[in-house]
Amino acid sequence: MTRSGMLVQAAVLLATATVGLSFSSPTLRAKKEVKLPADTTILKLEKDAPELMKKDRVPGLEIALIRNGKTTWIHAFGVKDAKTNQAVSNETTFEAASLGKPVFAYAVLKLVDQGKLGLDVPLTTYLPKPYIADDPRLSKITARLILSHRSGFPNWRSDDGLHIYFPPGDRFSYSGEGYIYLQRVVEQITGKPLNEYMTEAVFKPLGMTSSSYIWRPEFDALTATGHDENETPEKKWKPDEAGAASTLNTTARDYALFVEAILNGKDLKPATIREMEAPQIALDPACRICIKQEPKNLSTTLFWGLGWGIERKDGRKQLWHWGDNGSFKAFVMAEPKTKAAVVLFANGANGLDLAHPLVDEAMNTDTLAFGWLK
């Protein structure tokens, strides 16, 4: 072999070894000697995450990075439970909270592509009886309005039932109840409970083996425990009924596989992907749940698409969503043009505090979404 050939072979071997280190195996970490320049971001995250966890009192964290449409790094930090001190691993499951919404939206859009559901067809068309009674505005609500949070529903219903608070389509108001309504429609169309349909349509095709909208017995050994603001463990919620808006349990690895599918346009028509990523409504900078508040002005940088928040600034477009189940926090951001993304799960109530700087580092941005969330 020539000297130049030997150098090329050595470079390939070095690159292969470095990529293998991406998944943070303890054995591999012990052997690493050289990092490629592209790992600068990883080095920053490995340094900053533990410091931020200590500062913000978050016991456990898991982060996944996607580059060029492929997961390149997954890392677990801290402990699953502050009492047991059992370490978080890449197999640890977290409550994804509202990060379940984009996954459900993806499954809904698959039905659209199959011609089983129309984005702009009134959802009353699909159910045998009205979802709520005595409000003619119900016939105006479509899958498009649900996925872009323009249904007129509150986030969650009150003790006196579910009501429509403004004409559907008029403005944005974040609504978990809207997703539950669309869930009932999906269950009617498919003839299957939500988790069964999600498993067949999303989890199995994408290899998401540790994901479910209902509790599975093996989660008892795998799950992280949620913690309050003072790192006190809280009782674990084990949902026995699937809720598209909030009950997904998953791992950073599994969720990254879903984000890969979004970035690579897997199993959706190109036109459907474009529709999903297109702004449907500009957000009110001062309001997230806006059932009684009309916007005084609208953002020029933050929007909502079909299942995703959208940030547009400095010539870049990024998709994002947050999750908040109280003692569990989560965040995802993805950039379609570069096919880069970050997924973050935390088992502490202060998780979004540390998510902001870590997401900014991972995506080389100054994320505006966190300011809107606060």
Order of alpha helices (4+ residues) and beta strands (2+ residues): alpha-alpha-alpha-beta-beta-beta-alpha-alpha-alpha-alpha-alpha-beta-alpha-alpha-beta-beta-beta-beta-beta-beta-alpha-alpha
